[in-house]
Amino acid sequence: MTDTFGNSKSPRAESKPRVGYLLSRYPAISHTFFLREVVGLRKLGLPIAVASINPPDRPVVALSDEEWAEAEATYYVKGGGLVSSAARVLTIAIEHPLVALRGFAAVLRLGKGAFGDLFLLAYLAEAILVGAWMRRRGLTHLHVHFSGPVATVGLITAEAWRVPWSVTLHGPDEFFDESRFLLREKLLSAKRVFAISDFTASQILRIAPEAAGRLALSRLGVELGKLEEIREAAGRDGKAGRPFCFVCTARLVPIKGHRILLEAFARVCGSVAEGGAKPRLVLIGDGPERAALTELAGRLGIGGDVTWLGALPHVETLWQVARGDAFVLASFGEGLPVSLMEAMALGVPCVSTYIAGIPELVQSEENGLLVPAGNLDRLTQALGRLLREETLRGELAREARATVEREYDLERNLSSLSSTMTAMCVDPDAAAAAVDGAGR
């Protein structure tokens, strides 16, 4: 009996799934849920090895000990340099000509106005390297997060090396141009499709209703115990005598809605009675919009009321959120933001927008406030209410914490994901469908 790569294996080995995670960038400060998922699944006994297309988003000295350990164990697809990687791809293609031919056939089939042939050829090269890494590590299944270019590499890897694969979709970017992202092709190719929210699941069914039988809901979550410790420590630190503080955690890019947030915050500041204490706005995150946003804050007359902390390590970010009086995310496009879950778990009242999966997490007037995305008047009103109404803040915060405990406990959600992945990987139908000798 052989595995999907044509290696001999015993029936006993078949029952032990060995999963390769293919991620766009790992570790990444804006995707800490990658790390929590990988580490959490390993603790539950599911062997996970990670390949990352790109290196970590920070120098090694800026990584936490846990991130550094993960980086040390991760295979970086582009890590060998262009010349070395090209030589490696050529060597593998010569050793496994059928792999190269199947991969090239996939590129020809997918290249109808998608990312362009040159991009797809680059993805083919990466797919050849990823498949060879899987073969070296004895991995039997490939899993990918997000359905953009990294999933294109995953799709080509699956077709070239004839390995089963699965994908977790987040949204909403993938749904803006489903043809460019080859979404239908990916959804029909993947053995299992995971959606992080009901909204994401609905879009998957809209694009590929045939994938319904392979669709699974896999909600993200947060580490409640860790957040409770931070919450208690922040409470002991006290807030007496400080100005009211709104906190926002998001990359400084247009889709996150920072411009309208600054305008709404300026209005709230302007409504404070003369002599009254003006609130502050703390922005955590960095990105290409920073200079323009700083200039806008100055023009709005709130330059001295906004604190720009840049991108922070995860624990420090949580500490800053816990010390805040309200959390605001004025985004125009999200999947289901973990930053919002974390703020709710920390007992911080939240304001966000009616988009994508957010209303599944936040029920307006019950455990937070929601406003239409892009509506300046409604956002200003919501910020003003939280500033003025202490009782409302307390009620929203208590119910927010309870919501996260019920539905977004990471440990419980990962246990469910582990069971689904294990069943998926040891499915006898998958073994029967594997082609003996693939990779030769």
Backbone torsions as a table, in degrees:
resi	resn	phi	psi	omega
1	MET	NA	142.5	-177.4
2	THR	-124.8	159.1	176.3
3	ASP	-89.0	-171.0	-176.0
4	THR	-66.0	-17.1	177.4
5	PHE	-97.4	0.2	-178.6
6	GLY	89.0	7.1	176.8
7	ASN	-82.0	147.7	177.4
8	SER	-69.4	147.3	178.5
9	LYS	-152.4	158.2	179.6
10	SER	-98.3	157.2	176.7
11	PRO	-56.2	-32.0	179.0
12	ARG	-63.3	-40.0	-178.0
13	ALA	-66.9	-27.9	-178.0
14	GLU	-60.8	-29.5	-175.1
15	SER	-81.0	-0.1	-179.1
16	LYS	-112.3	93.8	-179.1
17	PRO	-64.3	141.3	176.7
18	ARG	-127.5	106.0	-168.6
19	VAL	-102.7	132.3	171.4
20	GLY	-101.6	124.9	174.4
21	TYR	-93.7	128.1	174.4
22	LEU	-110.1	116.0	-176.1
23	LEU	-122.3	155.7	-178.6
24	SER	-70.8	-41.1	179.3
25	ARG	-153.5	128.5	-174.9
26	TYR	-151.7	130.9	-9.9
27	PRO	-70.7	158.8	179.1
28	ALA	-140.1	133.5	-174.5
29	ILE	-66.8	-27.7	179.8
30	SER	-89.7	-3.6	179.3
31	HIS	-131.0	55.0	-178.9
32	THR	-65.2	-20.1	179.7
33	PHE	-66.7	-24.1	172.9
34	PHE	-56.7	-52.2	-176.4
35	LEU	-63.6	-44.4	-179.6
36	ARG	-61.6	-38.0	-179.2
37	GLU	-70.1	-46.9	-178.6
38	VAL	-61.9	-51.1	-178.6
39	VAL	-64.2	-40.8	-179.0
40	GLY	-65.2	-41.8	179.0
41	LEU	-66.3	-37.0	176.9
42	ARG	-62.7	-41.4	179.4
43	LYS	-62.1	-28.3	178.8
44	LEU	-84.9	3.3	174.1
45	GLY	95.7	6.2	178.8
46	LEU	-94.0	114.6	-178.9
47	PRO	-65.9	125.0	-179.5
48	ILE	-128.4	128.7	169.5
49	ALA	-116.5	146.9	-173.4
50	VAL	-119.2	134.1	168.2
51	ALA	-117.1	137.8	-179.7
52	SER	-124.1	132.3	178.5
53	ILE	-63.7	-42.7	-175.8
54	ASN	-116.0	159.2	179.1
55	PRO	-71.9	171.9	176.3
56	PRO	-55.4	157.3	-176.0
57	ASP	-84.4	2.5	178.1
58	ARG	-138.5	159.4	174.2
59	PRO	-60.9	156.5	-178.0
60	VAL	-55.1	-38.2	-176.9
61	VAL	-66.0	-19.0	-179.0
62	ALA	-92.6	-4.5	-179.6
63	LEU	-81.6	148.7	172.4
64	SER	-71.4	167.3	179.6
65	ASP	-58.3	-41.0	-179.7
66	GLU	-66.2	-42.8	178.8
67	GLU	-64.9	-40.0	179.8
68	TRP	-62.1	-42.8	178.5
69	ALA	-62.2	-39.8	177.9
70	GLU	-66.4	-42.7	179.4
71	ALA	-61.5	-39.3	179.5
72	GLU	-62.6	-32.3	-176.1
73	ALA	-93.3	-5.8	-175.1
74	THR	-87.1	142.2	173.8
75	TYR	-90.6	119.7	179.4
76	TYR	-98.1	113.3	-171.9
77	VAL	-59.8	-38.3	-179.8
78	LYS	-95.4	12.3	-171.9
79	GLY	-72.1	-19.7	-176.2
80	GLY	-85.5	-3.9	-174.6
81	GLY	86.8	158.5	-173.3
82	LEU	-61.3	-49.1	-175.7
83	VAL	-66.0	-47.0	-179.3
84	SER	-63.4	-41.5	-179.8
85	SER	-65.9	-41.7	178.9
86	ALA	-62.0	-41.3	178.4
87	ALA	-64.4	-40.4	179.3
88	ARG	-64.5	-43.0	178.3
89	VAL	-60.6	-44.3	-179.7
90	LEU	-62.4	-43.2	179.3
91	THR	-61.4	-45.2	-179.8
92	ILE	-64.6	-41.1	-179.9
93	ALA	-62.4	-37.9	178.7
94	ILE	-69.2	-40.6	179.8
95	GLU	-70.1	-31.4	-176.6
96	HIS	-130.1	71.3	-175.0
97	PRO	-60.8	-33.7	179.9
98	LEU	-66.9	-34.5	175.8
99	VAL	-60.8	-48.9	-179.4
100	ALA	-61.7	-41.5	-179.1
101	LEU	-66.1	-43.8	179.0
102	ARG	-65.3	-38.6	177.9
103	GLY	-64.6	-42.4	180.0
104	PHE	-66.5	-37.4	177.2
105	ALA	-63.1	-38.1	177.4
106	ALA	-63.8	-41.2	178.3
107	VAL	-61.0	-44.9	179.4
108	LEU	-61.9	-40.3	-178.7
109	ARG	-70.2	-37.9	-175.6
110	LEU	-84.6	-15.2	-168.6
111	GLY	-80.2	17.0	-178.5
112	LYS	-80.0	80.1	176.5
113	GLY	71.4	19.1	-178.7
114	ALA	-79.9	-102.2	178.8
115	PHE	-95.3	-2.2	-175.1
116	GLY	94.0	146.4	-174.4
117	ASP	-60.3	-36.8	-177.9
118	LEU	-65.2	-42.5	176.3
119	PHE	-61.1	-45.1	-177.2
120	LEU	-66.1	-34.0	176.1
121	LEU	-66.5	-36.8	175.8
122	ALA	-65.9	-39.9	177.4
123	TYR	-65.7	-34.8	176.1
124	LEU	-61.7	-44.4	178.6
125	ALA	-59.5	-43.4	179.0
126	GLU	-65.9	-37.6	179.4
127	ALA	-64.5	-37.5	177.4
128	ILE	-63.4	-41.5	178.7
129	LEU	-68.2	-40.4	-179.8
130	VAL	-64.7	-44.2	179.5
131	GLY	-63.7	-38.5	177.8
132	ALA	-65.7	-38.7	176.0
133	TRP	-62.0	-44.1	178.4
134	MET	-60.2	-41.1	-178.7
135	ARG	-65.0	-42.2	178.8
136	ARG	-63.0	-37.9	-176.2
137	ARG	-87.3	-4.6	-178.5
138	GLY	69.0	32.1	-179.1
139	LEU	-84.5	139.6	-173.6
140	THR	-110.6	-7.0	-178.3
141	HIS	-148.1	143.6	179.6
142	LEU	-114.5	131.0	177.4
143	HIS	-123.4	139.4	-175.7
144	VAL	-128.2	140.6	171.3
145	HIS	-103.4	135.4	-177.5
146	PHE	76.8	151.5	-172.3
147	SER	-111.2	20.7	177.9
148	GLY	-84.6	-143.9	-177.4
149	PRO	-54.0	-37.2	-179.2
150	VAL	-62.7	-35.6	177.4
151	ALA	-74.0	-26.6	173.5
152	THR	-64.2	-42.1	174.7
153	VAL	-61.0	-42.1	178.9
154	GLY	-61.8	-43.1	179.1
155	LEU	-62.0	-46.1	-180.0
156	ILE	-66.7	-38.2	176.1
157	THR	-58.6	-46.1	-178.8
158	ALA	-61.3	-41.7	-178.1
159	GLU	-75.4	-39.0	-177.8
160	ALA	-70.4	-45.0	-175.0
161	TRP	-97.6	-4.3	-179.9
162	ARG	55.8	55.8	175.4
163	VAL	-118.4	144.8	175.9
164	PRO	-70.7	147.7	-179.9
165	TRP	-142.6	163.8	177.4
166	SER	-141.8	165.1	-176.3
167	VAL	-144.7	141.7	172.5
168	THR	-104.9	122.8	177.9
169	LEU	-99.8	140.4	-179.3
170	HIS	-112.4	-49.1	-173.8
171	GLY	80.5	171.2	-1.1
172	PRO	-94.7	-8.8	-172.0
173	ASP	-53.2	-40.3	-176.6
174	GLU	-60.5	-29.3	-174.6
175	PHE	-86.4	-7.3	179.8
176	PHE	-70.9	-33.6	-179.0
177	ASP	-145.4	76.5	-173.5
178	GLU	-64.5	-28.7	178.8
179	SER	-69.4	-45.3	179.5
180	ARG	-62.9	-36.0	-179.0
181	PHE	-84.6	1.2	178.8
182	LEU	55.5	38.1	-171.6
183	LEU	-63.6	-44.3	-177.4
184	ARG	-62.9	-42.5	179.4
185	GLU	-60.5	-41.6	-179.1
186	LYS	-68.6	-42.2	-178.1
187	LEU	-65.9	-33.5	179.1
188	LEU	-81.5	-20.9	-179.8
189	SER	-86.0	-35.5	-173.3
190	ALA	-68.4	140.2	177.9
191	LYS	-68.2	-35.1	178.2
192	ARG	-142.4	138.7	178.2
193	VAL	-118.9	121.0	-180.0
194	PHE	-101.9	136.1	176.1
195	ALA	-116.8	136.2	-177.2
196	ILE	-84.8	-7.9	-179.0
197	SER	-153.5	164.5	175.0
198	ASP	-63.1	-36.7	177.4
199	PHE	-59.9	-47.2	178.9
200	THR	-60.6	-42.6	178.8
201	ALA	-60.4	-39.5	-179.5
202	SER	-63.9	-37.3	179.6
203	GLN	-71.2	-34.9	176.0
204	ILE	-62.5	-44.7	-179.5
205	LEU	-69.0	-30.3	176.3
206	ARG	-66.1	-42.3	-175.4
207	ILE	-79.4	-40.6	-176.6
208	ALA	-141.2	78.3	-179.7
209	PRO	-58.4	-22.8	179.3
210	GLU	-67.1	-17.3	-178.5
211	ALA	-84.5	4.1	-174.5
212	ALA	-56.7	-39.7	-177.6
213	GLY	-70.9	-14.0	-179.9
214	ARG	-111.0	9.7	-176.6
215	LEU	-92.3	133.1	177.7
216	ALA	-133.3	138.4	176.0
217	LEU	-84.3	125.8	-179.0
218	SER	-134.2	88.8	-177.6
219	ARG	-71.1	145.2	173.3
220	LEU	-75.6	-178.9	-179.4
221	GLY	-166.9	-178.2	-177.5
222	VAL	-132.0	159.3	-179.9
223	GLU	-84.5	97.0	-172.1
224	LEU	-62.5	-41.0	-179.0
225	GLY	-62.3	-45.8	180.0
226	LYS	-62.9	-42.0	-179.0
227	LEU	-68.5	-33.6	178.3
228	GLU	-64.9	-38.4	177.6
229	GLU	-62.1	-44.8	179.7
230	ILE	-65.5	-39.9	179.8
231	ARG	-61.5	-45.4	-179.6
232	GLU	-65.4	-40.6	179.6
233	ALA	-64.7	-41.2	179.0
234	ALA	-66.1	-35.4	178.2
235	GLY	-65.1	-39.8	178.0
236	ARG	-66.2	-30.0	180.0
237	ASP	-65.5	-29.6	175.3
238	GLY	79.7	152.5	-179.5
239	LYS	-122.7	-0.7	-176.8
240	ALA	-59.7	135.0	176.7
241	GLY	84.9	-9.3	179.3
242	ARG	-89.5	152.6	172.7
243	PRO	-66.3	153.1	176.3
244	PHE	-59.4	136.3	-173.0
245	CYS	-125.8	118.7	168.4
246	PHE	-89.0	138.2	179.1
247	VAL	-123.8	139.1	175.1
248	CYS	-132.2	130.2	175.9
249	THR	-116.1	111.0	-179.5
250	ALA	-172.3	149.4	173.7
251	ARG	-61.0	146.1	-178.9
252	LEU	-85.0	76.4	178.3
253	VAL	-132.2	155.8	-172.7
254	PRO	-54.7	-37.3	-173.4
255	ILE	-65.9	-18.2	-178.3
256	LYS	-82.7	-6.3	171.5
257	GLY	75.1	25.9	-177.9
258	HIS	-65.5	-32.0	-178.0
259	ARG	-63.0	-47.2	-179.7
260	ILE	-70.1	-30.0	175.7
261	LEU	-63.4	-45.0	179.0
262	LEU	-62.6	-40.0	179.9
263	GLU	-65.9	-42.3	179.3
264	ALA	-65.9	-42.0	179.6
265	PHE	-63.2	-38.9	177.9
266	ALA	-61.9	-40.1	178.2
267	ARG	-64.1	-42.7	179.8
268	VAL	-62.6	-43.2	177.5
269	CYS	-60.9	-38.9	-179.4
270	GLY	-69.1	-20.7	-178.6
271	SER	-86.1	-8.0	-179.6
272	VAL	-70.6	132.7	-178.2
273	ALA	-60.4	149.2	-179.4
274	GLU	-57.0	129.0	-178.3
275	GLY	91.5	-12.6	178.9
276	GLY	-77.9	160.7	-179.5
277	ALA	-78.6	121.0	178.3
278	LYS	-77.2	147.5	176.8
279	PRO	-74.8	171.0	175.1
280	ARG	-120.4	157.0	176.0
281	LEU	-123.9	121.8	178.6
282	VAL	-107.5	120.9	-179.9
283	LEU	-108.2	121.6	179.1
284	ILE	-110.9	123.5	-178.0
285	GLY	134.3	162.5	-179.7
286	ASP	-138.4	169.7	179.5
287	GLY	161.9	-179.3	-173.6
288	PRO	-67.0	-15.4	-178.6
289	GLU	-85.7	-2.6	-169.2
290	ARG	-59.0	-47.5	-177.3
291	ALA	-62.5	-43.9	-179.2
292	ALA	-66.3	-38.3	179.7
293	LEU	-69.3	-37.8	177.3
294	THR	-62.8	-42.2	178.7
295	GLU	-64.3	-40.0	178.9
296	LEU	-64.2	-42.9	178.2
297	ALA	-58.8	-39.4	177.7
298	GLY	-64.2	-44.0	-179.4
299	ARG	-65.3	-31.9	-179.7
300	LEU	-80.7	-5.1	178.6
301	GLY	79.3	19.9	-179.0
302	ILE	-119.0	16.5	-178.0
303	GLY	-53.8	-36.7	-178.9
304	GLY	-83.3	-6.2	-178.1
305	ASP	-103.5	-2.2	-178.8
306	VAL	-112.6	131.1	176.9
307	THR	-109.2	125.9	-178.7
308	TRP	-105.3	106.2	-176.0
309	LEU	-94.1	-10.5	-178.1
310	GLY	70.2	-169.8	178.4
311	ALA	-76.1	129.3	-178.3
312	LEU	-118.5	155.8	170.2
313	PRO	-56.6	155.2	-171.4
314	HIS	-59.0	-46.6	-177.6
315	VAL	-63.0	-41.0	179.1
316	GLU	-66.6	-36.2	176.0
317	THR	-60.9	-47.1	179.8
318	LEU	-60.8	-39.3	179.6
319	TRP	-62.8	-43.8	179.5
320	GLN	-64.3	-40.5	178.8
321	VAL	-64.5	-43.9	-178.1
322	ALA	-62.7	-30.1	-179.4
323	ARG	-81.1	-10.4	-179.1
324	GLY	-79.2	164.7	178.2
325	ASP	-95.7	-23.6	178.2
326	ALA	-156.2	148.0	178.8
327	PHE	-112.1	137.1	-178.9
328	VAL	-133.7	133.8	176.0
329	LEU	-133.8	102.2	-173.9
330	ALA	-93.5	31.3	-169.6
331	SER	-64.1	150.3	174.5
332	PHE	-96.8	-11.1	-177.3
333	GLY	-158.8	121.1	179.7
334	GLU	-145.7	163.1	166.5
335	GLY	-88.9	-87.9	170.3
336	LEU	-147.5	95.0	-165.8
337	PRO	-67.0	126.1	176.0
338	VAL	-64.7	-32.7	179.7
339	SER	-58.6	-35.5	178.3
340	LEU	-71.1	-41.9	175.7
341	MET	-59.1	-43.8	-178.0
342	GLU	-63.5	-43.9	179.4
343	ALA	-62.3	-41.1	178.9
344	MET	-64.0	-43.0	179.2
345	ALA	-65.3	-28.9	179.0
346	LEU	-80.4	-0.6	177.8
347	GLY	77.2	28.1	178.9
348	VAL	-104.5	123.2	179.5
349	PRO	-62.6	142.2	-169.7
350	CYS	-122.9	146.7	170.0
351	VAL	-121.6	130.3	175.3
352	SER	-147.5	-161.5	-171.1
353	THR	-121.9	154.9	178.4
354	TYR	-78.1	76.6	178.1
355	ILE	-139.4	147.5	172.3
356	ALA	45.6	-125.9	-174.2
357	GLY	-86.7	-2.8	-175.0
358	ILE	-59.9	-41.0	179.0
359	PRO	-65.1	-14.5	173.4
360	GLU	-73.2	-27.4	-179.4
361	LEU	-93.4	-44.5	-175.9
362	VAL	-110.6	118.9	173.2
363	GLN	-100.4	112.6	-171.8
364	SER	-60.0	136.9	-178.4
365	GLU	76.2	-5.4	178.6
366	GLU	-106.6	-54.4	179.4
367	ASN	-128.0	16.9	179.1
368	GLY	169.6	-177.3	176.1
369	LEU	-120.3	134.4	176.1
370	LEU	-119.4	143.6	177.5
371	VAL	-131.8	156.2	175.8
372	PRO	-62.2	134.7	179.5
373	ALA	-59.9	132.7	177.9
374	GLY	85.4	-0.3	-178.2
375	ASN	-93.2	101.4	-175.1
376	LEU	-63.9	-42.7	-177.5
377	ASP	-63.0	-44.6	-177.7
378	ARG	-69.5	-36.1	178.0
379	LEU	-66.8	-43.0	177.8
380	THR	-59.5	-43.7	179.5
381	GLN	-61.4	-44.0	-178.2
382	ALA	-65.6	-43.0	177.5
383	LEU	-62.3	-41.3	179.4
384	GLY	-63.7	-39.4	178.7
385	ARG	-62.0	-45.7	-179.4
386	LEU	-67.2	-32.8	178.0
387	LEU	-65.2	-40.1	-171.0
388	ARG	-93.6	-29.8	-167.8
389	GLU	-105.4	92.8	-178.3
390	GLU	-64.1	-40.3	180.0
391	THR	-61.6	-43.8	178.4
392	LEU	-59.9	-43.6	179.7
393	ARG	-57.8	-45.5	-178.9
394	GLY	-63.8	-43.3	-179.4
395	GLU	-64.6	-45.3	-179.9
396	LEU	-64.3	-41.7	-177.7
397	ALA	-64.3	-42.3	-179.5
398	ARG	-63.8	-45.1	-178.8
399	GLU	-71.0	-31.4	177.7
400	ALA	-62.5	-46.9	177.9
401	ARG	-59.0	-43.5	-179.6
402	ALA	-63.7	-38.0	178.9
403	THR	-61.8	-46.3	-179.1
404	VAL	-65.0	-40.2	178.6
405	GLU	-60.8	-38.5	-177.9
406	ARG	-73.6	-40.9	-165.7
407	GLU	-121.3	-16.4	-172.7
408	TYR	-129.2	36.2	173.4
409	ASP	-76.8	114.0	-174.3
410	LEU	-58.7	-43.2	-177.4
411	GLU	-59.3	-45.4	179.8
412	ARG	-67.6	-42.5	-178.5
413	ASN	-68.6	-35.5	176.9
414	LEU	-69.4	-33.1	176.6
415	SER	-61.4	-42.1	177.7
416	SER	-65.7	-42.8	178.8
417	LEU	-63.0	-41.5	179.9
418	SER	-60.8	-43.5	179.3
419	SER	-63.0	-43.0	-179.8
420	THR	-65.3	-43.7	-179.6
421	MET	-65.5	-41.4	-179.8
422	THR	-62.6	-46.0	178.5
423	ALA	-61.9	-39.3	179.8
424	MET	-64.4	-41.3	-174.3
425	CYS	-76.9	-26.2	-178.8
426	VAL	-103.7	9.5	177.6
427	ASP	-55.6	120.8	-178.5
428	PRO	-61.0	-26.6	178.5
429	ASP	-64.1	-33.5	179.4
430	ALA	-66.7	-42.3	179.9
431	ALA	-64.2	-39.1	-179.8
432	ALA	-66.9	-30.4	-178.1
433	ALA	-81.0	-18.5	-179.2
434	ALA	-64.7	139.0	-178.5
435	VAL	-91.7	118.2	178.2
436	ASP	-58.6	134.8	176.8
437	GLY	90.1	1.8	176.8
438	ALA	-59.5	141.0	-177.6
439	GLY	93.2	-3.5	178.5
440	ARG	-89.5	NA	NA
